[in-house]
């Protein structure tokens, strides 16, 4: 028997973490890297929650499964990597967050044991959220995230403690079927409020983010629109809270990992433990907070595997992506693969096979009254970024020479630029994608109107927050 546990956090950038060279202490994830295989060059398929997660589940790019905004979902007849596991006799268990929208809150999971922290319906319960969140209402997005910062009680920790305890309880029970368990937490996603002791610890360790109050000359209007100018003290406090939330998350991972280890030992099953996140956080770099950019702090994600047959102490530099999760799990367990996926199994690369693939990430931005399709391409040391309407302002980074992405070298390497531009033009019809997204936005409005008429089902949304006041430590 083979058992799998996937722990997925929200908005965790490896660049701020010890295993990725950052300041946040992550002893548990350091240990996972040492006893398993980690991918240091892994990217999200979209630096936004719902598109990244639906892309991860389906193995398809957001522009192919259609989901490019947070108010959207995949059809219930579109298979996810969970469906082959169910066919093979697995119990597929979701404990916590996955950010589903609409009536189908499973998409291949046979059980759900903890609710989601964010709205699950087409209609956002605005008044309920105001009451439930108190001063934290409005701090869950990139504009409002800097309004409440500090150390103390936070809705994020309230929620994650519920999820973790539910996971521990489930792993302490006996189960007959092989298990594929996905534990989804909210941290280190803002609000930028963390447990007080951890927050105070990192207040002494932070420094101003790179390119703070400096606008790179390669910024276009889309990137300019992402800026959220704050003073130095606010930037330092936000970073301290984020680093503290990373260490807090590491602690929670440790609890679940140990419980899973005991669970599989008791059953005599072969285990596979995986950790990843959906996207990262800029935390003030280039005056941007949150995700939604293709810069490394936002687009790069952690991905690591530990367990039966997984090489120990191996850090892989070959490129990987969030869409590789499903194919890798299916390959490891020996179950059928969902056809037509853009992701691929990482098992061959773990076993020494080289790779020279193109990694793709997408984004839909709204600036100046219109939508702009954004594309990131990464191959070898090169990283290319382009937005529709600003094709003449496309960007090329040499990440070997310039890992901080300070200089656009698009004019210095015309041959490389041409390769990426040709790939973009041949494979991605920005106008068609934008038209489809406009249609899907209208469909979401119709779904909301229908939902109001028949009754909003808010039953799978977590509403147990008790943190409603300003943190004790500012």
C-alpha positions in Angstrom: 0.0 0.0 0.0 1.2 3.5 -0.8 0.0 6.6 1.1 0.5 10.2 0.1 0.3 13.5 2.0 0.6 16.8 0.2 0.9 20.0 2.4 0.1 23.1 0.4 0.5 26.6 2.0 -0.6 29.9 0.5 1.8 32.6 -0.7 5.1 31.1 0.5 8.1 32.4 -1.4 11.2 30.2 -1.0 13.4 33.2 -1.4 12.5 34.5 2.0 13.1 31.0 3.6 16.3 29.4 5.0 16.1 26.5 2.6 16.1 29.0 -0.2 18.8 31.3 1.3 16.4 33.6 3.1 16.1 34.9 6.7 13.1 32.9 7.9 14.1 29.9 9.9 12.6 26.7 8.5 14.2 23.7 10.3 11.5 21.3 9.3 11.7 22.1 5.6 15.5 22.1 5.8 15.2 18.5 7.1 12.8 17.6 4.3 15.3 18.9 1.8 18.1 16.9 3.5 16.1 13.6 3.6 14.4 14.1 0.2 14.5 15.9 -3.1 13.8 19.6 -3.6 13.4 21.7 -6.7 15.1 25.1 -6.4 13.8 26.4 -9.7 10.1 25.7 -9.5 7.4 28.1 -10.6 3.7 28.7 -10.3 1.6 28.6 -13.5 -0.1 31.8 -12.3 0.9 34.1 -9.4 -2.7 34.2 -8.1 -4.5 31.7 -5.8 -7.4 30.2 -7.7 -5.8 30.0 -11.2 -2.6 28.4 -9.7 -4.6 25.8 -7.7 -7.0 24.9 -10.6 -3.9 24.6 -12.9 -2.2 22.4 -10.3 -5.2 20.1 -10.0 -5.9 19.8 -13.8 -2.2 19.9 -14.9 -3.3 22.5 -17.5 -2.2 26.1 -18.0 -4.8 28.6 -16.8 -5.4 29.8 -20.4 -6.3 26.2 -21.3 -8.6 25.3 -18.4 -10.0 28.8 -18.6 -9.4 29.9 -15.0 -7.4 33.1 -14.8 -9.1 35.0 -12.0 -10.1 34.3 -8.4 -13.8 34.4 -9.2 -13.9 31.4 -11.5 -13.7 27.6 -11.4 -13.2 24.5 -13.6 -16.2 22.5 -14.8 -17.1 19.5 -12.6 -16.6 17.2 -15.6 -13.0 18.4 -16.1 -10.8 15.7 -14.5 -8.2 16.5 -11.9 -5.3 14.2 -10.9 -7.5 13.1 -8.0 -9.9 11.2 -10.1 -7.5 8.5 -11.2 -6.6 8.0 -7.6 -10.3 7.4 -6.7 -10.6 5.0 -9.6 -7.5 3.1 -8.2 -9.2 2.8 -4.8 -7.8 5.7 -2.9 -9.5 7.9 -0.4 -8.8 11.4 -1.5 -9.1 13.7 1.4 -9.0 17.6 1.5 -8.3 19.1 4.9 -8.6 22.8 4.7 -8.0 25.3 1.9 -8.2 24.8 -1.9 -10.2 28.0 -2.8 -13.0 26.3 -4.8 -15.8 28.5 -6.1 -19.4 27.4 -6.6 -21.4 24.2 -5.9 -18.6 21.7 -6.6 -16.4 21.9 -3.6 -14.7 18.6 -4.3 -13.3 18.2 -7.9 -12.1 14.7 -7.2 -11.8 14.8 -3.4 -14.0 12.1 -1.8 -13.9 13.8 1.6 -13.5 17.3 3.0 -12.8 17.6 6.7 -12.1 21.4 7.2 -13.7 24.3 5.5 -12.1 27.1 3.5 -11.1 30.5 4.9 -12.2 32.5 1.8 -15.6 32.8 0.2 -16.7 29.6 -1.6 -19.7 31.1 -3.4 -20.2 33.3 -6.5 -21.6 36.1 -4.2 -19.1 37.4 -1.7 -20.8 37.6 1.8 -19.7 41.2 2.3 -21.6 41.9 5.5 -20.7 38.6 7.1 -17.0 39.1 6.4 -17.1 42.6 8.0 -18.6 41.2 11.1 -16.3 38.1 11.2 -13.0 39.8 10.4 -13.3 43.1 12.4 -10.2 45.3 11.8 -8.8 42.6 9.5 -11.5 43.1 6.9 -9.9 44.5 3.8 -6.4 43.3 4.7 -6.5 40.2 2.6 -5.5 41.9 -0.7 -2.4 43.7 -2.0 -3.8 47.2 -1.4 -5.1 46.7 2.1 -2.5 44.3 3.4 -0.4 47.0 5.0 -3.2 48.6 7.0 -2.9 46.1 9.9 0.6 44.8 10.8 2.1 43.4 13.9 2.3 40.6 16.5 -0.7 39.0 18.2 -3.9 37.1 17.4 -4.6 36.7 13.7 -7.4 35.1 11.7 -4.7 33.2 9.7 -3.4 31.4 12.7 -6.9 30.8 14.0 -7.8 29.1 10.8 -4.5 27.2 10.4 -4.7 25.8 13.9 -8.2 24.4 13.1 -6.9 22.8 9.9 -3.8 21.3 11.5 -5.8 19.8 14.4 -8.2 18.3 11.9 -5.3 16.7 10.0 -3.7 15.4 13.2 -7.1 13.9 14.3 -7.5 12.2 10.9 -4.0 10.7 10.9 -4.6 9.4 14.4 -7.5 7.2 13.1 -7.5 3.9 11.3 -8.4 3.9 7.6 -8.8 0.9 5.3 -8.1 2.5 1.9 -4.8 3.9 0.7 -4.8 7.6 1.3 -4.1 10.7 -0.7 -4.4 13.5 1.8 -4.1 17.2 1.0 -3.6 19.6 3.9 -4.2 23.2 2.9 -3.3 26.1 5.2 -3.5 29.9 4.7 -0.2 31.2 6.2 2.1 32.9 5.3 -0.5 34.8 3.2 -1.3 38.2 4.6 -2.7 39.9 6.8 0.8 40.6 7.9 0.1 39.7 11.6 2.0 36.8 13.2 2.3 35.2 16.7 3.8 37.9 18.9 7.0 36.1 19.9 7.9 35.3 16.4 7.1 38.8 15.2 9.4 40.3 17.8 12.1 37.9 16.8 12.1 39.0 13.2 11.7 42.7 13.9 15.4 42.6 14.9 16.4 40.8 11.7 14.7 42.5 8.8 16.2 45.0 6.3 14.6 47.0 3.5 13.5 45.0 0.5 15.4 45.3 -2.7 14.7 48.3 -5.0 12.6 49.9 -2.3 11.4 53.3 -3.6 13.3 52.6 -6.8 11.3 52.2 -10.0 13.2 50.0 -12.5 13.3 51.5 -16.0 11.7 48.3 -17.4 8.4 49.0 -15.6 5.4 49.4 -17.8 1.9 50.7 -16.8 0.8 47.2 -15.6 3.7 47.0 -13.2 3.4 50.6 -12.1 -0.2 49.8 -11.2 1.0 47.1 -8.8 3.0 49.5 -6.7 1.9 50.2 -3.1 4.1 53.0 -1.7 4.7 52.8 2.1 7.2 54.2 4.5 10.3 52.3 5.6 8.9 51.3 9.0 5.8 49.8 7.4 7.9 47.8 5.0 10.1 46.5 7.7 7.2 45.5 9.9 5.4 43.7 7.0 8.6 41.8 6.3 9.0 40.8 9.9 5.4 39.5 10.1 5.8 37.6 6.8 9.1 35.9 8.0 7.4 35.0 11.3 4.5 33.4 9.4 6.9 31.4 7.4 8.5 30.0 10.6 5.0 29.4 12.0 4.1 27.4 8.9 7.3 25.4 9.2 6.2 24.4 12.7 2.8 23.3 11.5 4.4 21.3 8.6 6.5 19.5 11.2 3.5 18.5 13.2 1.7 17.0 10.2 4.8 15.4 8.8 5.5 13.6 12.1 1.9 12.4 12.4 2.0 11.2 8.8 5.2 9.3 9.5 3.6 7.6 12.5 0.5 6.9 10.5 2.3 5.1 7.6 4.6 3.3 10.0 1.6 1.9 11.9 0.0 0.8 8.6 3.2 -0.6 7.1 2.6 1.5 4.0 5.0 3.2 1.7 4.9 7.0 2.2 5.3 10.0 0.0 5.3 13.5 1.7 5.2 16.6 -0.5 5.3 20.3 0.4 4.6 23.2 -2.0 2.9 26.5 -2.2 0.7 28.2 -4.8 2.8 31.4 -5.4 5.0 33.8 -3.4 5.0 37.3 -2.0 7.0 40.4 -3.0 6.8 41.8 0.6 7.7 45.3 -0.6 10.3 44.5 -3.3 10.0 47.1 -6.0 7.3 48.7 -3.8 5.0 45.8 -4.5 3.2 43.7 -1.9 1.7 40.3 -2.5 1.7 38.2 -5.6 0.5 38.8 -9.2 3.9 39.5 -10.7 6.4 37.3 -12.5 9.3 38.4 -10.4 11.1 35.6 -8.6 9.7 36.4 -5.1 6.1 36.2 -6.5 6.4 33.5 -9.2 8.8 31.0 -7.7 7.4 28.4 -5.3 8.9 25.7 -3.0 8.4 22.1 -4.1 10.0 19.1 -2.3 9.3 15.4 -2.0 10.3 12.9 0.7 9.6 9.2 1.0 9.8 5.8 -0.6 12.1 5.8 -3.6 12.8 9.5 -3.4 16.5 10.3 -3.6 17.9 11.8 -0.3 19.6 15.1 0.0 19.2 16.0 -3.6 18.6 19.6 -4.8 17.6 19.8 -8.4 18.3 22.8 -10.5 16.3 21.7 -13.6 13.2 23.8 -14.1 9.9 22.5 -12.7 6.3 23.9 -12.2 3.3 23.6 -10.1 1.5 21.6 -12.8 4.1 18.8 -12.3 2.6 17.8 -9.0 -0.3 15.6 -10.4 1.8 13.7 -13.0 4.5 13.1 -10.3 2.1 11.7 -7.8 0.4 9.5 -10.4 3.7 8.2 -11.6 4.9 7.5 -8.1 1.7 5.7 -7.1 1.4 3.8 -10.5 -2.1 5.2 -11.3 -3.4 6.5 -14.6 -2.3 9.9 -15.9 -4.9 12.5 -16.8 -4.4 13.1 -20.6 -3.4 16.3 -22.2 -1.6 17.8 -19.2 1.0 20.6 -19.5 2.8 19.3 -16.5 5.0 16.3 -16.4 6.3 13.8 -13.9 9.4 14.8 -12.1 10.4 11.2 -11.2 12.8 10.9 -14.2 14.5 14.1 -13.3 14.8 12.9 -9.7 16.5 9.8 -11.0 19.1 11.8 -12.9 17.5 12.5 -16.3 18.4 16.0 -17.6 15.8 18.4 -18.8 15.8 21.5 -21.1 12.1 22.5 -20.9 10.3 25.8 -21.2 8.3 26.8 -18.0 5.3 29.0 -18.5 3.4 31.2 -16.1 0.4 33.4 -17.0 -1.6 36.3 -15.6 -4.5 38.5 -16.5 -4.1 42.1 -15.4 -6.5 45.0 -15.6 -5.0 48.4 -16.1 -6.2 51.5 -17.8 -9.7 50.2 -18.3 -8.7 47.0 -20.2 -7.4 43.6 -19.6 -3.8 42.7 -20.4 -2.6 39.1 -20.8 0.8 38.5 -19.2 3.2 35.8 -19.9 6.4 34.6 -18.3 8.7 32.1 -20.0 11.7 30.6 -18.3 14.3 28.4 -20.1 17.8 27.8 -18.9 19.2 30.9 -17.4 16.8 33.2 -19.3 13.5 34.6 -18.1 11.2 36.5 -20.4 8.1 38.6 -19.5 5.6 40.3 -21.7 2.2 41.9 -21.4 -0.3 42.4 -24.2 -0.5 46.1 -25.2 3.1 46.5 -24.0 4.9 44.1 -26.3 7.4 46.9 -27.1 8.3 46.9 -23.3 9.1 43.2 -23.0 11.7 42.1 -20.5 14.5 39.6 -20.5 16.6 38.7 -17.5 19.8 36.7 -17.3 19.2 35.1 -13.9 22.7 33.6 -13.6 24.3 37.0 -13.8 21.4 39.0 -12.4 19.4 36.9 -9.9 17.8 40.0 -8.4 16.3 40.9 -11.8 17.7 44.5 -11.8 18.6 44.8 -15.5 16.5 44.2 -18.6 18.9 42.8 -21.2 16.4 42.4 -24.0 18.4 44.7 -26.4 21.7 43.0 -25.5 20.7 39.5 -26.7 18.6 39.9 -29.8 18.8 36.2 -30.7 17.5 35.1 -27.3 14.8 37.8 -27.4 13.6 36.6 -30.8 13.3 33.0 -29.6 11.0 34.0 -26.8 9.0 36.5 -28.9 8.5 33.8 -31.5 7.4 31.3 -28.9 4.9 33.9 -27.5 3.4 34.7 -30.9 3.2 31.1 -32.0 1.7 29.7 -28.9 -0.4 32.3 -27.1 -3.2 34.4 -28.7 -3.5 37.2 -26.2 -6.5 38.8 -27.8 -8.4 35.5 -27.9 -7.5 34.8 -24.3 -8.7 38.2 -23.2 -12.0 37.8 -25.1 -12.6 34.4 -23.5 -11.9 35.9 -20.1 -14.4 38.7 -20.7 -17.0 36.0 -21.5 -16.1 34.1 -18.4 -16.5 37.3 -16.3 -20.0 37.7 -17.7 -20.7 34.0 -16.9 -19.6 34.6 -13.3 -22.1 37.5 -13.1 -24.9 35.2 -14.4 -23.9 32.5 -11.9 -24.0 35.1 -9.1 -27.5 36.2 -10.2 -28.7 32.5 -10.4 -27.2 31.8 -7.0 -29.0 34.7 -5.4 -32.3 33.4 -6.8 -31.9 29.8 -5.6 -30.0 30.6 -2.4 -26.4 31.1 -1.6 -24.7 28.0 -0.1 -22.1 29.3 2.3 -21.8 26.1 4.3 -18.2 25.2 3.4 -16.8 28.5 4.4 -14.9 28.7 7.7 -16.3 31.5 10.0 -14.7 30.7 13.3 -12.4 33.7 13.5 -11.9 35.3 17.0 -9.2 37.7 16.0 -11.0 41.0 15.3 -8.9 43.6 17.1 -5.6 45.3 16.3 -2.6 43.2 17.3 -1.0 43.9 20.7 2.4 44.6 19.2 2.5 47.1 16.3 
